[in-house]
Amino acid sequence: MRVLVTGGCGFIGSNVVDAYIEKGYDVAIIDNLSTGKQENKNEKARLYVEDICKDGIEEVFKKERPDIVNHHAAQISVPLSVQDPLFDAEVNIKGIIRLLLLCNKYNVKKFIFSSTGGAIYGDADVVPTGEDYVPEPASPYAIAKLSSEKYIRFFYGQYGLRYTILRYSNVYGPRQIPHGEAGVVAIFTEKLLDGVLPTLNHFPGEPQGMIRDYCYVKDIAMANILATEKDTVGIFNIGTGKGTTTLELYRLVLKTLRSKGVGIPQAFDEPKRDMARPGDIKVSTLNPGKAKIELGWEAGYTVEMGLSETVDWYLNKR
Ligand SMILES: NC(=O)c1ccc[n+]([C@@H]2O[C@H](COP(=O)([O-])OP(=O)(O)OC[C@H]3O[C@@H](n4cnc5c(N)ncnc54)[C@H](O)[C@@H]3O)[C@@H](O)[C@H]2O)c1
């Protein structure tokens, strides 16, 4: 089976590519290397350094004739989407439309999309939030993801292009870059290793920070494999269902680093504090019940397990 992964040199995309290769799939990648890195590329995958905003990607479809397109390329910064919504829409809305048109033209069997449960539901009054909750996107980034979902469903209704939409919670793990949608694990770990006191962003009167559902990237990669192999069409939350405050996460990262022999002074037991950024939401946890029933997926990693592997990766990298 031939799979084309966009963004396959990025944090999540490269972990998804590794999982496909491990399962014996034939994998090609489209990535413009804007945030992705060549060093993340699986050596068994073919890389096309192309931009999803440009028509040149048609050549890749012509040559590769993929059965499945797995779309991970995106502008991933929520604050940047607030500053420059036009650029965000250029990549995150027009880019996906270009891909969907090509999927249709080249008879792709299924489209898999990395959406965001972490941002799309906004400040939901039901947590953990289910897929049937009416999204209230609070940033251009989340608006673009919701629009993408609607285009995908239009292409299914109009042309029969099958799809699975995966609404991820906050993803963390090896290869994460600090400035993405949910880069807090990468930020805390890198700063602490560099001997710099990290900053915890919070809303007024809530110094423990925000509540998030942290999901390890290997669990995310497995959800993509199941989405590829199951015949299901639909939208699925991919998260643990459990909430962790930013302060709890900070303490867990600190504890994990110390348990692996990294000397961090006691003065770092408390992070610096700063206000929440534009587009931030207070609480976000996802109900993954539907993915368990229909995809047979559930998170296998606790935050402690995932952080242990992640910290090992940062330590090996240095
Ligand atoms: N990190 C999270 O917690 C999270 C949560 C929900 C959804 N997502 C989604 O998962 C996907 C992957 O995110 P990530 O965290 O791995 O980010 P990332 O920046 O590491 O990966 C994005 C990849 O897309 C590539 N890219 C960007 N613009 C491109 C363009 N115009 N043409 C071709 N390639 C382009 C980048 O070079 C990079 O390799 C994104 O769609 C993101 O919105 C991430």
The ligand as a Gaussian input file, in Angstrom:
#p B3LYP/6-31G(d) Opt

LIG

0 1
 N        1.567000      19.193000      18.183000
 C        0.310000      19.053000      18.585000
 O        0.028000      18.914000      19.767000
 C       -0.828000      19.005000      17.579000
 C       -2.129000      18.924000      18.070000
 C       -3.172000      18.858000      17.172000
 C       -2.910000      18.851000      15.820000
 N       -1.640000      18.951000      15.359000
 C       -1.429000      18.943000      13.913000
 O       -0.526000      17.901000      13.575000
 C        0.194000      18.286000      12.397000
 C        1.682000      18.153000      12.636000
 O        2.075000      19.049000      13.660000
 P        3.506000      19.009000      14.344000
 O        3.326000      19.399000      15.751000
 O        4.190000      17.749000      13.997000
 O        4.223000      20.237000      13.614000
 P        5.583000      20.341000      12.747000
 O        5.808000      21.796000      12.455000
 O        6.682000      19.606000      13.406000
 O        5.167000      19.596000      11.413000
 C        4.597000      20.251000      10.318000
 C        5.377000      19.834000       9.085000
 O        4.760000      20.403000       7.943000
 C        5.757000      21.012000       7.123000
 N        5.123000      22.116000       6.403000
 C        4.644000      23.271000       6.924000
 N        4.117000      24.040000       5.958000
 C        4.253000      23.348000       4.796000
 C        3.905000      23.630000       3.449000
 N        3.323000      24.770000       3.104000
 N        4.182000      22.690000       2.511000
 C        4.791000      21.517000       2.832000
 N        5.153000      21.214000       4.112000
 C        4.880000      22.117000       5.072000
 C        6.842000      21.463000       8.066000
 O        8.109000      21.625000       7.456000
 C        6.832000      20.323000       9.090000
 O        7.687000      19.281000       8.696000
 C       -0.260000      19.706000      12.059000
 O       -1.275000      19.622000      11.084000
 C       -0.820000      20.213000      13.359000
 O       -1.767000      21.216000      13.158000
 C       -0.589000      19.033000      16.216000

